[in-house]
Amino acid sequence: MRARKFEVLLTANAEQDLDSIHDFLCRSDGKVQAERVLERLLDVVESLSSFPERGAHPKELLTVGFRECRQVLFKPYRVIYQTSDRRVIIHLICDGRRDMQTLLARRLLG
């Protein structure tokens, strides 16, 4: 029996995150590497259509009692998402070495 797939949606912010990562990598590592990383990140995002529950809750959000989001990693990048019905909503894709507490608070907790 096949599991029902989830629809994966990127918020405008998450799409902008991907553009920013790609632009940064083009400048620092070249277009070929930027394309390779972008493709791998999109693979990670798409893989959530089959197994969205596999992601862990970000520790920065757990400390403030927020359990609605999960994350998957493609180091050093973190993909932060939420499931609702049969949808996976990607809220944030970023380099995990950033100040995640502030970024998550601003992006998810408003």
Short mmCIF file of the C-alpha atoms (twelve columns), coordinates in Angstrom:
data_MODEL
# 
_entry.id   MODEL 
# 
loop_
_atom_site.group_PDB 
_atom_site.id 
_atom_site.type_symbol 
_atom_site.label_atom_id 
_atom_site.label_alt_id 
_atom_site.label_comp_id 
_atom_site.label_asym_id 
_atom_site.label_seq_id 
_atom_site.Cartn_x 
_atom_site.Cartn_y 
_atom_site.Cartn_z 
_atom_site.pdbx_PDB_model_num 
ATOM 1   C CA . MET A 1   0.000  0.000  0.000   1 
ATOM 2   C CA . ARG A 2   1.466  3.371  -1.047  1 
ATOM 3   C CA . ALA A 3   1.394  6.312  1.307   1 
ATOM 4   C CA . ARG A 4   -0.544 9.328  0.144   1 
ATOM 5   C CA . LYS A 5   1.749  12.132 -0.889  1 
ATOM 6   C CA . PHE A 6   1.734  15.563 0.691   1 
ATOM 7   C CA . GLU A 7   1.672  18.707 -1.437  1 
ATOM 8   C CA . VAL A 8   4.822  20.770 -0.811  1 
ATOM 9   C CA . LEU A 9   4.468  24.553 -0.932  1 
ATOM 10  C CA . LEU A 10  7.123  27.221 -0.477  1 
ATOM 11  C CA . THR A 11  6.190  30.550 1.059   1 
ATOM 12  C CA . ALA A 12  7.394  33.691 -0.705  1 
ATOM 13  C CA . ASN A 13  10.031 34.028 2.034   1 
ATOM 14  C CA . ALA A 14  11.311 30.482 1.418   1 
ATOM 15  C CA . GLU A 15  11.535 31.148 -2.328  1 
ATOM 16  C CA . GLN A 16  13.487 34.301 -1.566  1 
ATOM 17  C CA . ASP A 17  15.750 32.274 0.748   1 
ATOM 18  C CA . LEU A 18  16.587 29.922 -2.138  1 
ATOM 19  C CA . ASP A 19  17.341 32.863 -4.438  1 
ATOM 20  C CA . SER A 20  19.613 34.414 -1.796  1 
ATOM 21  C CA . ILE A 21  21.488 31.155 -1.209  1 
ATOM 22  C CA . HIS A 22  21.938 30.670 -4.956  1 
ATOM 23  C CA . ASP A 23  23.152 34.257 -5.457  1 
ATOM 24  C CA . PHE A 24  25.606 33.994 -2.566  1 
ATOM 25  C CA . LEU A 25  27.009 30.686 -3.798  1 
ATOM 26  C CA . CYS A 26  27.351 32.011 -7.358  1 
ATOM 27  C CA . ARG A 27  29.530 34.825 -6.046  1 
ATOM 28  C CA . SER A 28  31.547 32.732 -3.595  1 
ATOM 29  C CA . ASP A 29  31.796 29.258 -5.177  1 
ATOM 30  C CA . GLY A 30  30.715 29.693 -8.803  1 
ATOM 31  C CA . LYS A 31  27.598 28.973 -10.794 1 
ATOM 32  C CA . VAL A 32  28.159 25.202 -11.097 1 
ATOM 33  C CA . GLN A 33  28.409 24.717 -7.331  1 
ATOM 34  C CA . ALA A 34  25.469 27.061 -6.744  1 
ATOM 35  C CA . GLU A 35  23.316 25.022 -9.144  1 
ATOM 36  C CA . ARG A 36  24.397 21.769 -7.497  1 
ATOM 37  C CA . VAL A 37  23.512 22.992 -3.990  1 
ATOM 38  C CA . LEU A 38  20.192 24.445 -5.173  1 
ATOM 39  C CA . GLU A 39  19.291 21.131 -6.822  1 
ATOM 40  C CA . ARG A 40  20.112 19.195 -3.654  1 
ATOM 41  C CA . LEU A 41  18.087 21.599 -1.501  1 
ATOM 42  C CA . LEU A 42  15.110 21.205 -3.831  1 
ATOM 43  C CA . ASP A 43  15.504 17.404 -3.592  1 
ATOM 44  C CA . VAL A 44  15.340 17.684 0.203   1 
ATOM 45  C CA . VAL A 45  12.260 19.904 -0.029  1 
ATOM 46  C CA . GLU A 46  10.514 17.545 -2.463  1 
ATOM 47  C CA . SER A 47  11.353 14.508 -0.306  1 
ATOM 48  C CA . LEU A 48  9.038  15.953 2.339   1 
ATOM 49  C CA . SER A 49  6.082  15.008 0.144   1 
ATOM 50  C CA . SER A 50  6.567  11.392 1.214   1 
ATOM 51  C CA . PHE A 51  7.803  11.600 4.807   1 
ATOM 52  C CA . PRO A 52  7.192  15.009 6.406   1 
ATOM 53  C CA . GLU A 53  7.002  13.586 9.930   1 
ATOM 54  C CA . ARG A 54  10.665 12.579 9.861   1 
ATOM 55  C CA . GLY A 55  11.909 16.056 10.691  1 
ATOM 56  C CA . ALA A 56  12.847 17.044 14.219  1 
ATOM 57  C CA . HIS A 57  11.443 20.060 16.024  1 
ATOM 58  C CA . PRO A 58  13.968 22.941 15.975  1 
ATOM 59  C CA . LYS A 59  15.409 23.310 19.473  1 
ATOM 60  C CA . GLU A 60  15.186 27.104 19.225  1 
ATOM 61  C CA . LEU A 61  11.418 26.826 18.862  1 
ATOM 62  C CA . LEU A 62  10.998 24.149 21.517  1 
ATOM 63  C CA . THR A 63  12.555 26.476 24.096  1 
ATOM 64  C CA . VAL A 64  9.635  28.881 23.591  1 
ATOM 65  C CA . GLY A 65  7.013  26.111 23.470  1 
ATOM 66  C CA . PHE A 66  6.425  26.274 19.708  1 
ATOM 67  C CA . ARG A 67  5.982  22.724 18.364  1 
ATOM 68  C CA . GLU A 68  4.185  23.391 15.091  1 
ATOM 69  C CA . CYS A 69  7.301  23.325 12.902  1 
ATOM 70  C CA . ARG A 70  9.875  20.698 12.016  1 
ATOM 71  C CA . GLN A 71  13.187 20.794 10.212  1 
ATOM 72  C CA . VAL A 72  15.292 18.693 7.884   1 
ATOM 73  C CA . LEU A 73  18.956 19.310 7.248   1 
ATOM 74  C CA . PHE A 74  21.216 19.497 4.243   1 
ATOM 75  C CA . LYS A 75  24.238 20.789 6.088   1 
ATOM 76  C CA . PRO A 76  24.825 23.558 6.680   1 
ATOM 77  C CA . TYR A 77  21.297 24.385 5.519   1 
ATOM 78  C CA . ARG A 78  18.107 23.957 7.503   1 
ATOM 79  C CA . VAL A 79  14.653 23.648 5.965   1 
ATOM 80  C CA . ILE A 80  11.965 24.702 8.462   1 
ATOM 81  C CA . TYR A 81  8.425  23.627 7.647   1 
ATOM 82  C CA . GLN A 82  4.958  22.989 8.990   1 
ATOM 83  C CA . THR A 83  2.433  20.326 8.031   1 
ATOM 84  C CA . SER A 84  -1.252 21.074 7.682   1 
ATOM 85  C CA . ASP A 85  -3.755 18.566 6.351   1 
ATOM 86  C CA . ARG A 86  -1.933 16.968 3.407   1 
ATOM 87  C CA . ARG A 87  0.363  19.934 2.821   1 
ATOM 88  C CA . VAL A 88  3.917  20.754 3.790   1 
ATOM 89  C CA . ILE A 89  4.517  24.490 3.998   1 
ATOM 90  C CA . ILE A 90  8.177  25.514 3.796   1 
ATOM 91  C CA . HIS A 91  8.720  28.669 5.843   1 
ATOM 92  C CA . LEU A 92  12.476 29.050 5.924   1 
ATOM 93  C CA . ILE A 93  15.577 27.725 4.163   1 
ATOM 94  C CA . CYS A 94  18.808 29.072 5.578   1 
ATOM 95  C CA . ASP A 95  22.367 28.455 6.616   1 
ATOM 96  C CA . GLY A 96  22.114 26.936 10.087  1 
ATOM 97  C CA . ARG A 97  25.205 28.838 11.243  1 
ATOM 98  C CA . ARG A 98  23.173 32.053 11.360  1 
ATOM 99  C CA . ASP A 99  21.567 33.412 14.527  1 
ATOM 100 C CA . MET A 100 18.666 30.984 14.313  1 
ATOM 101 C CA . GLN A 101 16.908 32.142 17.486  1 
ATOM 102 C CA . THR A 102 16.425 35.650 16.112  1 
ATOM 103 C CA . LEU A 103 15.676 34.509 12.572  1 
ATOM 104 C CA . LEU A 104 13.058 31.976 13.649  1 
ATOM 105 C CA . ALA A 105 11.446 34.406 16.072  1 
ATOM 106 C CA . ARG A 106 11.169 37.057 13.380  1 
ATOM 107 C CA . ARG A 107 9.981  34.709 10.625  1 
ATOM 108 C CA . LEU A 108 7.668  32.353 12.531  1 
ATOM 109 C CA . LEU A 109 6.667  33.989 15.776  1 
ATOM 110 C CA . GLY A 110 6.213  37.500 14.343  1 
# 
